[in-house]
Structure formats: structure tokens, C-alpha cells
Amino acid sequence: MKATCHCDAVELEVTLLHGLEDVSRCNCSFCSRRGAAVVTALVEDVKIIRGQDHLTVYQWGTKTAQHHFCKVCGIYTHHRRRLDPNQMGVNVAILEGVHPQHFKDIPWVDGINHPKDAEN
């Protein structure tokens, strides 16, 4: 699937692991403020076609998760997951032809009680 930020400076080519079947939102301190719904792709299945130099990364805490944003328009594009660093969460709203409002009930993932925190 083709995916672009708002200003079109960043373009991704994404192959989704489960299609649109695993769309979800996270309630952790960061994701709940961002509010984006995401779907899953393997790291190797997210290819930056254009705009690598327009992407910036935000990290905090364990610095395992890497949240990518367009530096021009500010749109969140994707992130490397803390729970499984071999996976990416991809912002469903940047996928060509997909509209988040068409999903009725998007489930929430419990990022507040993250399983990786229990390991410490």
C-alpha cells in the first residue's frame, strides 16, 4: 500500500501483516495524546520511497519505540514497537484509500500497563 504524510514530502510503501484487521489505538501517555489508529507491518515491510530526510524520530523512556513524524507537516507516519521491535505500527490515516472514520469500533491496547514494564 502507498502511504503519504499530509504535505506529500514522505512516501512509504507498506505491506501490512494482517491487512486492516488489527487496527487499534493505544492508551499509553504518548499514543493517547496522539490519537492515531494503527495497523501492523514488519520492519522490513515498511519502505521509505521518498522523504527520509523529512522524517524525525521521537523517543522517550526505554527508547525502544521510535515514533516517526514528517518534519514539514508534523504528521505521525509510523513507529517501531516497544513490545515487538520487529514490528511497525503504521498510521492508518496515511494509507491511500483508507479512512479511519470508516472503522466502527477501534479497540484500545493497554499501553498504560505495558507488559515490558512488568519485566523490570
Backbone as XML, in Angstrom:
<?xml version="1.0"?>
<chain id="A" units="angstrom">
  <residue number="1" name="MET">
    <atom name="N" x="0.837" y="-1.189" z="0.000"/>
    <atom name="CA" x="0.000" y="0.000" z="0.000"/>
    <atom name="C" x="0.876" y="1.244" z="0.000"/>
  </residue>
  <residue number="2" name="LYS">
    <atom name="N" x="0.414" y="2.260" z="-0.666"/>
    <atom name="CA" x="1.086" y="3.549" z="-0.662"/>
    <atom name="C" x="0.601" y="4.348" z="0.548"/>
  </residue>
  <residue number="3" name="ALA">
    <atom name="N" x="1.543" y="5.051" z="1.192"/>
    <atom name="CA" x="1.210" y="5.867" z="2.356"/>
    <atom name="C" x="1.991" y="7.172" z="2.268"/>
  </residue>
  <residue number="4" name="THR">
    <atom name="N" x="1.304" y="8.289" z="2.531"/>
    <atom name="CA" x="1.975" y="9.595" z="2.471"/>
    <atom name="C" x="1.554" y="10.472" z="3.638"/>
  </residue>
  <residue number="5" name="CYS">
    <atom name="N" x="2.446" y="11.372" z="4.013"/>
    <atom name="CA" x="2.109" y="12.375" z="5.018"/>
    <atom name="C" x="1.207" y="13.426" z="4.364"/>
  </residue>
  <residue number="6" name="HIS">
    <atom name="N" x="0.794" y="14.418" z="5.122"/>
    <atom name="CA" x="-0.133" y="15.437" z="4.600"/>
    <atom name="C" x="0.465" y="16.259" z="3.473"/>
  </residue>
  <residue number="7" name="CYS">
    <atom name="N" x="1.724" y="16.667" z="3.621"/>
    <atom name="CA" x="2.345" y="17.540" z="2.617"/>
    <atom name="C" x="2.967" y="16.767" z="1.453"/>
  </residue>
  <residue number="8" name="ASP">
    <atom name="N" x="2.934" y="15.439" z="1.534"/>
    <atom name="CA" x="3.443" y="14.560" z="0.488"/>
    <atom name="C" x="4.971" y="14.539" z="0.411"/>
  </residue>
  <residue number="9" name="ALA">
    <atom name="N" x="5.645" y="15.077" z="1.422"/>
    <atom name="CA" x="7.108" y="15.045" z="1.440"/>
    <atom name="C" x="7.623" y="13.642" z="1.737"/>
  </residue>
  <residue number="10" name="VAL">
    <atom name="N" x="6.837" y="12.856" z="2.486"/>
    <atom name="CA" x="7.216" y="11.498" z="2.856"/>
    <atom name="C" x="6.249" y="10.522" z="2.197"/>
  </residue>
  <residue number="11" name="GLU">
    <atom name="N" x="6.816" y="9.524" z="1.537"/>
    <atom name="CA" x="6.019" y="8.457" z="0.951"/>
    <atom name="C" x="6.582" y="7.122" z="1.401"/>
  </residue>
  <residue number="12" name="LEU">
    <atom name="N" x="5.710" y="6.252" z="1.867"/>
    <atom name="CA" x="6.082" y="4.902" z="2.272"/>
    <atom name="C" x="5.382" y="3.895" z="1.373"/>
  </residue>
  <residue number="13" name="GLU">
    <atom name="N" x="6.000" y="2.734" z="1.240"/>
    <atom name="CA" x="5.344" y="1.582" z="0.652"/>
    <atom name="C" x="5.256" y="0.555" z="1.771"/>
  </residue>
  <residue number="14" name="VAL">
    <atom name="N" x="4.037" y="0.115" z="2.071"/>
    <atom name="CA" x="3.806" y="-0.708" z="3.253"/>
    <atom name="C" x="3.067" y="-1.990" z="2.866"/>
  </residue>
  <residue number="15" name="THR">
    <atom name="N" x="3.561" y="-3.108" z="3.365"/>
    <atom name="CA" x="2.834" y="-4.369" z="3.276"/>
    <atom name="C" x="2.372" y="-4.691" z="4.685"/>
  </residue>
  <residue number="16" name="LEU">
    <atom name="N" x="1.072" y="-4.749" z="4.887"/>
    <atom name="CA" x="0.506" y="-4.953" z="6.214"/>
    <atom name="C" x="0.468" y="-6.432" z="6.571"/>
  </residue>
  <residue number="17" name="LEU">
    <atom name="N" x="0.853" y="-6.737" z="7.795"/>
    <atom name="CA" x="0.922" y="-8.112" z="8.270"/>
    <atom name="C" x="-0.459" y="-8.765" z="8.330"/>
  </residue>
  <residue number="18" name="HIS">
    <atom name="N" x="-1.465" y="-8.028" z="8.774"/>
    <atom name="CA" x="-2.823" y="-8.555" z="8.917"/>
    <atom name="C" x="-3.842" y="-7.725" z="8.140"/>
  </residue>
  <residue number="19" name="GLY">
    <atom name="N" x="-3.407" y="-7.024" z="7.130"/>
    <atom name="CA" x="-4.307" y="-6.129" z="6.418"/>
    <atom name="C" x="-4.820" y="-5.063" z="7.369"/>
  </residue>
  <residue number="20" name="LEU">
    <atom name="N" x="-6.075" y="-4.739" z="7.270"/>
    <atom name="CA" x="-6.677" y="-3.735" z="8.148"/>
    <atom name="C" x="-7.404" y="-4.378" z="9.330"/>
  </residue>
  <residue number="21" name="GLU">
    <atom name="N" x="-7.208" y="-5.682" z="9.512"/>
    <atom name="CA" x="-7.935" y="-6.432" z="10.540"/>
    <atom name="C" x="-7.486" y="-6.133" z="11.964"/>
  </residue>
  <residue number="22" name="ASP">
    <atom name="N" x="-6.266" y="-5.621" z="12.156"/>
    <atom name="CA" x="-5.766" y="-5.405" z="13.529"/>
    <atom name="C" x="-5.675" y="-3.921" z="13.903"/>
  </residue>
  <residue number="23" name="VAL">
    <atom name="N" x="-6.496" y="-3.099" z="13.283"/>
    <atom name="CA" x="-6.479" y="-1.671" z="13.603"/>
    <atom name="C" x="-6.752" y="-1.494" z="15.095"/>
  </residue>
  <residue number="24" name="SER">
    <atom name="N" x="-5.959" y="-0.619" z="15.732"/>
    <atom name="CA" x="-6.123" y="-0.382" z="17.174"/>
    <atom name="C" x="-5.582" y="0.992" z="17.534"/>
  </residue>
  <residue number="25" name="ARG">
    <atom name="N" x="-5.868" y="1.383" z="18.780"/>
    <atom name="CA" x="-5.304" y="2.594" z="19.375"/>
    <atom name="C" x="-4.679" y="2.188" z="20.693"/>
  </residue>
  <residue number="26" name="CYS">
    <atom name="N" x="-3.702" y="2.936" z="21.134"/>
    <atom name="CA" x="-3.009" y="2.657" z="22.393"/>
    <atom name="C" x="-3.331" y="3.762" z="23.403"/>
  </residue>
  <residue number="27" name="ASN">
    <atom name="N" x="-3.430" y="3.380" z="24.676"/>
    <atom name="CA" x="-3.757" y="4.358" z="25.712"/>
    <atom name="C" x="-2.551" y="4.800" z="26.537"/>
  </residue>
  <residue number="28" name="CYS">
    <atom name="N" x="-1.328" y="4.529" z="26.062"/>
    <atom name="CA" x="-0.154" y="4.990" z="26.810"/>
    <atom name="C" x="-0.115" y="6.526" z="26.813"/>
  </residue>
  <residue number="29" name="SER">
    <atom name="N" x="0.759" y="7.087" z="27.615"/>
    <atom name="CA" x="0.805" y="8.549" z="27.782"/>
    <atom name="C" x="1.048" y="9.291" z="26.476"/>
  </residue>
  <residue number="30" name="PHE">
    <atom name="N" x="1.782" y="8.705" z="25.565"/>
    <atom name="CA" x="2.074" y="9.364" z="24.291"/>
    <atom name="C" x="0.980" y="9.108" z="23.259"/>
  </residue>
  <residue number="31" name="CYS">
    <atom name="N" x="0.658" y="7.846" z="23.034"/>
    <atom name="CA" x="-0.313" y="7.496" z="21.990"/>
    <atom name="C" x="-1.701" y="8.066" z="22.260"/>
  </residue>
  <residue number="32" name="SER">
    <atom name="N" x="-2.111" y="8.097" z="23.521"/>
    <atom name="CA" x="-3.445" y="8.623" z="23.807"/>
    <atom name="C" x="-3.542" y="10.099" z="23.451"/>
  </residue>
  <residue number="33" name="ARG">
    <atom name="N" x="-2.440" y="10.822" z="23.558"/>
    <atom name="CA" x="-2.437" y="12.233" z="23.155"/>
    <atom name="C" x="-2.403" y="12.376" z="21.633"/>
  </residue>
  <residue number="34" name="ARG">
    <atom name="N" x="-1.710" y="11.456" z="20.983"/>
    <atom name="CA" x="-1.598" y="11.487" z="19.523"/>
    <atom name="C" x="-2.902" y="11.047" z="18.884"/>
  </residue>
  <residue number="35" name="GLY">
    <atom name="N" x="-3.551" y="10.023" z="19.426"/>
    <atom name="CA" x="-4.870" y="9.600" z="18.985"/>
    <atom name="C" x="-4.949" y="8.823" z="17.684"/>
  </residue>
  <residue number="36" name="ALA">
    <atom name="N" x="-3.843" y="8.490" z="17.082"/>
    <atom name="CA" x="-3.871" y="7.804" z="15.788"/>
    <atom name="C" x="-4.226" y="6.333" z="15.931"/>
  </residue>
  <residue number="37" name="ALA">
    <atom name="N" x="-4.963" y="5.821" z="14.978"/>
    <atom name="CA" x="-5.223" y="4.392" z="14.869"/>
    <atom name="C" x="-4.107" y="3.793" z="14.017"/>
  </residue>
  <residue number="38" name="VAL">
    <atom name="N" x="-3.654" y="2.601" z="14.398"/>
    <atom name="CA" x="-2.534" y="1.978" z="13.691"/>
    <atom name="C" x="-2.857" y="0.551" z="13.258"/>
  </residue>
  <residue number="39" name="VAL">
    <atom name="N" x="-2.117" y="0.104" z="12.256"/>
    <atom name="CA" x="-2.131" y="-1.282" z="11.805"/>
    <atom name="C" x="-0.690" y="-1.777" z="11.822"/>
  </residue>
  <residue number="40" name="THR">
    <atom name="N" x="-0.497" y="-3.069" z="11.651"/>
    <atom name="CA" x="0.811" y="-3.697" z="11.845"/>
    <atom name="C" x="1.501" y="-4.050" z="10.540"/>
  </residue>
  <residue number="41" name="ALA">
    <atom name="N" x="2.816" y="-3.800" z="10.519"/>
    <atom name="CA" x="3.682" y="-4.253" z="9.430"/>
    <atom name="C" x="4.996" y="-4.718" z="10.055"/>
  </residue>
  <residue number="42" name="LEU">
    <atom name="N" x="5.675" y="-5.621" z="9.403"/>
    <atom name="CA" x="7.023" y="-5.982" z="9.839"/>
    <atom name="C" x="7.971" y="-4.854" z="9.437"/>
  </residue>
  <residue number="43" name="VAL">
    <atom name="N" x="9.044" y="-4.691" z="10.181"/>
    <atom name="CA" x="10.007" y="-3.618" z="9.903"/>
    <atom name="C" x="10.448" y="-3.651" z="8.442"/>
  </residue>
  <residue number="44" name="GLU">
    <atom name="N" x="10.752" y="-4.842" z="7.944"/>
    <atom name="CA" x="11.248" y="-4.940" z="6.565"/>
    <atom name="C" x="10.169" y="-4.670" z="5.517"/>
  </residue>
  <residue number="45" name="ASP">
    <atom name="N" x="8.923" y="-4.597" z="5.945"/>
    <atom name="CA" x="7.821" y="-4.338" z="5.013"/>
    <atom name="C" x="7.370" y="-2.881" z="4.993"/>
  </residue>
  <residue number="46" name="VAL">
    <atom name="N" x="8.140" y="-2.012" z="5.651"/>
    <atom name="CA" x="7.887" y="-0.567" z="5.587"/>
    <atom name="C" x="9.082" y="0.047" z="4.869"/>
  </residue>
  <residue number="47" name="LYS">
    <atom name="N" x="8.861" y="0.467" z="3.648"/>
    <atom name="CA" x="9.941" y="1.022" z="2.820"/>
    <atom name="C" x="9.702" y="2.509" z="2.613"/>
  </residue>
  <residue number="48" name="ILE">
    <atom name="N" x="10.738" y="3.305" z="2.885"/>
    <atom name="CA" x="10.648" y="4.743" z="2.648"/>
    <atom name="C" x="10.999" y="4.980" z="1.188"/>
  </residue>
  <residue number="49" name="ILE">
    <atom name="N" x="10.027" y="5.376" z="0.412"/>
    <atom name="CA" x="10.201" y="5.620" z="-1.020"/>
    <atom name="C" x="10.753" y="7.022" z="-1.253"/>
  </residue>
  <residue number="50" name="ARG">
    <atom name="N" x="10.261" y="7.965" z="-0.456"/>
    <atom name="CA" x="10.667" y="9.361" z="-0.624"/>
    <atom name="C" x="10.569" y="10.055" z="0.731"/>
  </residue>
  <residue number="51" name="GLY">
    <atom name="N" x="11.541" y="10.933" z="1.008"/>
    <atom name="CA" x="11.449" y="11.810" z="2.160"/>
    <atom name="C" x="12.137" y="11.371" z="3.433"/>
  </residue>
  <residue number="52" name="GLN">
    <atom name="N" x="13.068" y="10.435" z="3.350"/>
    <atom name="CA" x="13.811" y="10.019" z="4.550"/>
    <atom name="C" x="14.350" y="11.237" z="5.297"/>
  </residue>
  <residue number="53" name="ASP">
    <atom name="N" x="14.843" y="12.225" z="4.559"/>
    <atom name="CA" x="15.414" y="13.426" z="5.176"/>
    <atom name="C" x="14.342" y="14.332" z="5.795"/>
  </residue>
  <residue number="54" name="HIS">
    <atom name="N" x="13.067" y="14.052" z="5.525"/>
    <atom name="CA" x="11.977" y="14.838" z="6.119"/>
    <atom name="C" x="11.393" y="14.168" z="7.362"/>
  </residue>
  <residue number="55" name="LEU">
    <atom name="N" x="11.898" y="12.980" z="7.703"/>
    <atom name="CA" x="11.400" y="12.281" z="8.885"/>
    <atom name="C" x="12.234" y="12.626" z="10.116"/>
  </residue>
  <residue number="56" name="THR">
    <atom name="N" x="11.566" y="12.753" z="11.238"/>
    <atom name="CA" x="12.232" y="12.933" z="12.521"/>
    <atom name="C" x="11.687" y="11.862" z="13.457"/>
  </residue>
  <residue number="57" name="VAL">
    <atom name="N" x="12.455" y="11.523" z="14.481"/>
    <atom name="CA" x="12.087" y="10.442" z="15.397"/>
    <atom name="C" x="11.948" y="10.985" z="16.810"/>
  </residue>
  <residue number="58" name="TYR">
    <atom name="N" x="10.898" y="10.536" z="17.498"/>
    <atom name="CA" x="10.693" y="10.871" z="18.901"/>
    <atom name="C" x="10.792" y="9.591" z="19.726"/>
  </residue>
  <residue number="59" name="GLN">
    <atom name="N" x="11.583" y="9.645" z="20.803"/>
    <atom name="CA" x="11.731" y="8.518" z="21.717"/>
    <atom name="C" x="11.732" y="9.029" z="23.147"/>
  </residue>
  <residue number="60" name="TRP">
    <atom name="N" x="11.347" y="8.167" z="24.072"/>
    <atom name="CA" x="11.431" y="8.506" z="25.492"/>
    <atom name="C" x="11.511" y="7.201" z="26.278"/>
  </residue>
  <residue number="61" name="GLY">
    <atom name="N" x="11.623" y="7.282" z="27.578"/>
    <atom name="CA" x="11.635" y="6.092" z="28.440"/>
    <atom name="C" x="12.735" y="5.126" z="28.056"/>
  </residue>
  <residue number="62" name="THR">
    <atom name="N" x="12.370" y="3.915" z="27.670"/>
    <atom name="CA" x="13.355" y="2.877" z="27.329"/>
    <atom name="C" x="14.014" y="3.132" z="25.977"/>
  </residue>
  <residue number="63" name="LYS">
    <atom name="N" x="13.474" y="4.040" z="25.213"/>
    <atom name="CA" x="13.969" y="4.390" z="23.871"/>
    <atom name="C" x="13.919" y="3.212" z="22.893"/>
  </residue>
  <residue number="64" name="THR">
    <atom name="N" x="13.080" y="2.219" z="23.190"/>
    <atom name="CA" x="12.891" y="1.101" z="22.269"/>
    <atom name="C" x="11.972" y="1.516" z="21.132"/>
  </residue>
  <residue number="65" name="ALA">
    <atom name="N" x="10.849" y="2.125" z="21.482"/>
    <atom name="CA" x="9.909" y="2.593" z="20.460"/>
    <atom name="C" x="10.494" y="3.819" z="19.769"/>
  </residue>
  <residue number="66" name="GLN">
    <atom name="N" x="10.318" y="3.876" z="18.463"/>
    <atom name="CA" x="10.784" y="5.009" z="17.657"/>
    <atom name="C" x="9.594" y="5.535" z="16.862"/>
  </residue>
  <residue number="67" name="HIS">
    <atom name="N" x="9.114" y="6.722" z="17.218"/>
    <atom name="CA" x="7.941" y="7.311" z="16.576"/>
    <atom name="C" x="8.396" y="8.294" z="15.499"/>
  </residue>
  <residue number="68" name="HIS">
    <atom name="N" x="8.003" y="8.044" z="14.252"/>
    <atom name="CA" x="8.446" y="8.832" z="13.098"/>
    <atom name="C" x="7.384" y="9.846" z="12.693"/>
  </residue>
  <residue number="69" name="PHE">
    <atom name="N" x="7.832" y="11.061" z="12.425"/>
    <atom name="CA" x="6.967" y="12.172" z="12.029"/>
    <atom name="C" x="7.589" y="12.915" z="10.859"/>
  </residue>
  <residue number="70" name="CYS">
    <atom name="N" x="6.748" y="13.490" z="10.011"/>
    <atom name="CA" x="7.241" y="14.374" z="8.960"/>
    <atom name="C" x="7.628" y="15.704" z="9.594"/>
  </residue>
  <residue number="71" name="LYS">
    <atom name="N" x="8.845" y="16.168" z="9.346"/>
    <atom name="CA" x="9.316" y="17.450" z="9.886"/>
    <atom name="C" x="8.626" y="18.637" z="9.235"/>
  </residue>
  <residue number="72" name="VAL">
    <atom name="N" x="8.043" y="18.437" z="8.066"/>
    <atom name="CA" x="7.406" y="19.538" z="7.350"/>
    <atom name="C" x="5.979" y="19.764" z="7.860"/>
  </residue>
  <residue number="73" name="CYS">
    <atom name="N" x="5.153" y="18.718" z="7.816"/>
    <atom name="CA" x="3.735" y="18.883" z="8.185"/>
    <atom name="C" x="3.393" y="18.342" z="9.572"/>
  </residue>
  <residue number="74" name="GLY">
    <atom name="N" x="4.293" y="17.594" z="10.195"/>
    <atom name="CA" x="4.071" y="17.099" z="11.546"/>
    <atom name="C" x="3.278" y="15.815" z="11.659"/>
  </residue>
  <residue number="75" name="ILE">
    <atom name="N" x="2.887" y="15.216" z="10.545"/>
    <atom name="CA" x="2.070" y="14.009" z="10.591"/>
    <atom name="C" x="2.892" y="12.816" z="11.077"/>
  </residue>
  <residue number="76" name="TYR">
    <atom name="N" x="2.310" y="12.072" z="12.051"/>
    <atom name="CA" x="2.885" y="10.813" z="12.522"/>
    <atom name="C" x="2.670" y="9.780" z="11.417"/>
  </residue>
  <residue number="77" name="THR">
    <atom name="N" x="3.742" y="9.132" z="11.005"/>
    <atom name="CA" x="3.648" y="8.155" z="9.925"/>
    <atom name="C" x="3.683" y="6.716" z="10.435"/>
  </residue>
  <residue number="78" name="HIS">
    <atom name="N" x="4.659" y="6.409" z="11.296"/>
    <atom name="CA" x="4.818" y="5.032" z="11.751"/>
    <atom name="C" x="5.715" y="4.991" z="12.981"/>
  </residue>
  <residue number="79" name="HIS">
    <atom name="N" x="5.740" y="3.846" z="13.638"/>
    <atom name="CA" x="6.654" y="3.685" z="14.767"/>
    <atom name="C" x="7.101" y="2.235" z="14.919"/>
  </residue>
  <residue number="80" name="ARG">
    <atom name="N" x="8.334" y="2.079" z="15.390"/>
    <atom name="CA" x="8.843" y="0.760" z="15.762"/>
    <atom name="C" x="8.263" y="0.464" z="17.134"/>
  </residue>
  <residue number="81" name="ARG">
    <atom name="N" x="7.709" y="-0.719" z="17.294"/>
    <atom name="CA" x="7.009" y="-1.057" z="18.530"/>
    <atom name="C" x="7.942" y="-1.472" z="19.653"/>
  </residue>
  <residue number="82" name="ARG">
    <atom name="N" x="7.593" y="-1.048" z="20.836"/>
    <atom name="CA" x="8.335" y="-1.445" z="22.033"/>
    <atom name="C" x="8.094" y="-2.916" z="22.370"/>
  </residue>
  <residue number="83" name="LEU">
    <atom name="N" x="6.844" y="-3.367" z="22.248"/>
    <atom name="CA" x="6.507" y="-4.741" z="22.586"/>
    <atom name="C" x="7.214" y="-5.730" z="21.666"/>
  </residue>
  <residue number="84" name="ASP">
    <atom name="N" x="7.281" y="-5.408" z="20.377"/>
    <atom name="CA" x="7.970" y="-6.255" z="19.400"/>
    <atom name="C" x="8.708" y="-5.346" z="18.417"/>
  </residue>
  <residue number="85" name="PRO">
    <atom name="N" x="10.003" y="-5.096" z="18.663"/>
    <atom name="CA" x="10.784" y="-4.192" z="17.802"/>
    <atom name="C" x="10.936" y="-4.661" z="16.351"/>
  </residue>
  <residue number="86" name="ASN">
    <atom name="N" x="10.466" y="-5.871" z="16.044"/>
    <atom name="CA" x="10.458" y="-6.340" z="14.658"/>
    <atom name="C" x="9.218" y="-5.882" z="13.912"/>
  </residue>
  <residue number="87" name="GLN">
    <atom name="N" x="8.323" y="-5.196" z="14.627"/>
    <atom name="CA" x="7.082" y="-4.715" z="14.029"/>
    <atom name="C" x="7.020" y="-3.197" z="14.028"/>
  </residue>
  <residue number="88" name="MET">
    <atom name="N" x="6.257" y="-2.703" z="13.069"/>
    <atom name="CA" x="5.955" y="-1.278" z="12.984"/>
    <atom name="C" x="4.452" y="-1.095" z="13.145"/>
  </residue>
  <residue number="89" name="GLY">
    <atom name="N" x="4.080" y="-0.046" z="13.835"/>
    <atom name="CA" x="2.702" y="0.419" z="13.821"/>
    <atom name="C" x="2.639" y="1.497" z="12.751"/>
  </residue>
  <residue number="90" name="VAL">
    <atom name="N" x="1.693" y="1.399" z="11.848"/>
    <atom name="CA" x="1.570" y="2.356" z="10.746"/>
    <atom name="C" x="0.260" y="3.124" z="10.925"/>
  </residue>
  <residue number="91" name="ASN">
    <atom name="N" x="0.344" y="4.437" z="10.858"/>
    <atom name="CA" x="-0.825" y="5.300" z="10.981"/>
    <atom name="C" x="-1.798" y="4.973" z="9.855"/>
  </residue>
  <residue number="92" name="VAL">
    <atom name="N" x="-2.966" y="4.451" z="10.216"/>
    <atom name="CA" x="-3.944" y="4.040" z="9.212"/>
    <atom name="C" x="-4.406" y="5.231" z="8.356"/>
  </residue>
  <residue number="93" name="ALA">
    <atom name="N" x="-4.355" y="6.436" z="8.898"/>
    <atom name="CA" x="-4.835" y="7.622" z="8.177"/>
    <atom name="C" x="-3.918" y="8.039" z="7.027"/>
  </residue>
  <residue number="94" name="ILE">
    <atom name="N" x="-2.690" y="7.528" z="6.973"/>
    <atom name="CA" x="-1.802" y="7.905" z="5.865"/>
    <atom name="C" x="-1.868" y="6.914" z="4.711"/>
  </residue>
  <residue number="95" name="LEU">
    <atom name="N" x="-2.617" y="5.821" z="4.885"/>
    <atom name="CA" x="-2.719" y="4.806" z="3.843"/>
    <atom name="C" x="-3.673" y="5.269" z="2.748"/>
  </residue>
  <residue number="96" name="GLU">
    <atom name="N" x="-3.205" y="5.209" z="1.524"/>
    <atom name="CA" x="-4.014" y="5.658" z="0.389"/>
    <atom name="C" x="-5.311" y="4.858" z="0.298"/>
  </residue>
  <residue number="97" name="GLY">
    <atom name="N" x="-6.431" y="5.579" z="0.231"/>
    <atom name="CA" x="-7.734" y="4.953" z="0.075"/>
    <atom name="C" x="-8.362" y="4.453" z="1.374"/>
  </residue>
  <residue number="98" name="VAL">
    <atom name="N" x="-7.685" y="4.655" z="2.505"/>
    <atom name="CA" x="-8.215" y="4.204" z="3.796"/>
    <atom name="C" x="-8.617" y="5.426" z="4.608"/>
  </residue>
  <residue number="99" name="HIS">
    <atom name="N" x="-9.780" y="5.367" z="5.219"/>
    <atom name="CA" x="-10.276" y="6.482" z="6.019"/>
    <atom name="C" x="-10.639" y="5.979" z="7.408"/>
  </residue>
  <residue number="100" name="PRO">
    <atom name="N" x="-9.957" y="6.463" z="8.450"/>
    <atom name="CA" x="-10.185" y="5.960" z="9.813"/>
    <atom name="C" x="-11.643" y="6.050" z="10.266"/>
  </residue>
  <residue number="101" name="GLN">
    <atom name="N" x="-12.390" y="7.013" z="9.780"/>
    <atom name="CA" x="-13.774" y="7.158" z="10.204"/>
    <atom name="C" x="-14.653" y="6.005" z="9.722"/>
  </residue>
  <residue number="102" name="HIS">
    <atom name="N" x="-14.162" y="5.190" z="8.789"/>
    <atom name="CA" x="-14.931" y="4.051" z="8.304"/>
    <atom name="C" x="-14.855" y="2.848" z="9.238"/>
  </residue>
  <residue number="103" name="PHE">
    <atom name="N" x="-13.939" y="2.883" z="10.204"/>
    <atom name="CA" x="-13.839" y="1.816" z="11.192"/>
    <atom name="C" x="-14.813" y="2.131" z="12.317"/>
  </residue>
  <residue number="104" name="LYS">
    <atom name="N" x="-15.714" y="1.226" z="12.603"/>
    <atom name="CA" x="-16.731" y="1.488" z="13.629"/>
    <atom name="C" x="-16.122" y="1.591" z="15.018"/>
  </residue>
  <residue number="105" name="ASP">
    <atom name="N" x="-15.722" y="0.482" z="15.566"/>
    <atom name="CA" x="-15.180" y="0.453" z="16.922"/>
    <atom name="C" x="-13.725" y="0.023" z="16.870"/>
  </residue>
  <residue number="106" name="ILE">
    <atom name="N" x="-12.825" y="0.963" z="17.081"/>
    <atom name="CA" x="-11.399" y="0.653" z="17.071"/>
    <atom name="C" x="-11.000" y="0.289" z="18.502"/>
  </residue>
  <residue number="107" name="PRO">
    <atom name="N" x="-10.513" y="-0.946" z="18.713"/>
    <atom name="CA" x="-10.145" y="-1.348" z="20.070"/>
    <atom name="C" x="-8.922" y="-0.597" z="20.591"/>
  </residue>
  <residue number="108" name="TRP">
    <atom name="N" x="-8.853" y="-0.490" z="21.904"/>
    <atom name="CA" x="-7.727" y="0.152" z="22.576"/>
    <atom name="C" x="-6.786" y="-0.914" z="23.121"/>
  </residue>
  <residue number="109" name="VAL">
    <atom name="N" x="-5.485" y="-0.694" z="22.967"/>
    <atom name="CA" x="-4.439" y="-1.547" z="23.527"/>
    <atom name="C" x="-4.015" y="-0.920" z="24.846"/>
  </residue>
  <residue number="110" name="ASP">
    <atom name="N" x="-3.780" y="-1.723" z="25.874"/>
    <atom name="CA" x="-3.425" y="-1.212" z="27.191"/>
    <atom name="C" x="-1.930" y="-0.917" z="27.282"/>
  </residue>
  <residue number="111" name="GLY">
    <atom name="N" x="-1.539" y="0.238" z="26.781"/>
    <atom name="CA" x="-0.147" y="0.675" z="26.859"/>
    <atom name="C" x="0.218" y="1.249" z="28.216"/>
  </residue>
  <residue number="112" name="ILE">
    <atom name="N" x="-0.787" y="1.617" z="29.014"/>
    <atom name="CA" x="-0.523" y="2.130" z="30.361"/>
    <atom name="C" x="0.105" y="1.029" z="31.209"/>
  </residue>
  <residue number="113" name="ASN">
    <atom name="N" x="-0.404" y="-0.192" z="31.063"/>
    <atom name="CA" x="0.123" y="-1.356" z="31.786"/>
    <atom name="C" x="0.913" y="-2.229" z="30.816"/>
  </residue>
  <residue number="114" name="HIS">
    <atom name="N" x="1.962" y="-1.671" z="30.250"/>
    <atom name="CA" x="2.749" y="-2.336" z="29.210"/>
    <atom name="C" x="3.432" y="-3.583" z="29.762"/>
  </residue>
  <residue number="115" name="PRO">
    <atom name="N" x="3.346" y="-4.721" z="29.044"/>
    <atom name="CA" x="3.975" y="-5.955" z="29.518"/>
    <atom name="C" x="5.486" y="-5.823" z="29.739"/>
  </residue>
  <residue number="116" name="LYS">
    <atom name="N" x="6.150" y="-4.992" z="28.956"/>
    <atom name="CA" x="7.592" y="-4.800" z="29.138"/>
    <atom name="C" x="7.910" y="-4.133" z="30.477"/>
  </residue>
  <residue number="117" name="ASP">
    <atom name="N" x="6.986" y="-3.335" z="31.031"/>
    <atom name="CA" x="7.207" y="-2.716" z="32.329"/>
    <atom name="C" x="7.191" y="-3.756" z="33.451"/>
  </residue>
  <residue number="118" name="ALA">
    <atom name="N" x="6.414" y="-4.823" z="33.276"/>
    <atom name="CA" x="6.324" y="-5.889" z="34.280"/>
    <atom name="C" x="7.623" y="-6.675" z="34.381"/>
  </residue>
  <residue number="119" name="GLU">
    <atom name="N" x="8.443" y="-6.630" z="33.324"/>
    <atom name="CA" x="9.711" y="-7.366" z="33.305"/>
    <atom name="C" x="10.756" y="-6.699" z="34.182"/>
  </residue>
  <residue number="120" name="ASN">
    <atom name="N" x="10.579" y="-5.421" z="34.496"/>
    <atom name="CA" x="11.591" y="-4.697" z="35.277"/>
    <atom name="C" x="11.403" y="-4.868" z="36.754"/>
  </residue>
</chain>
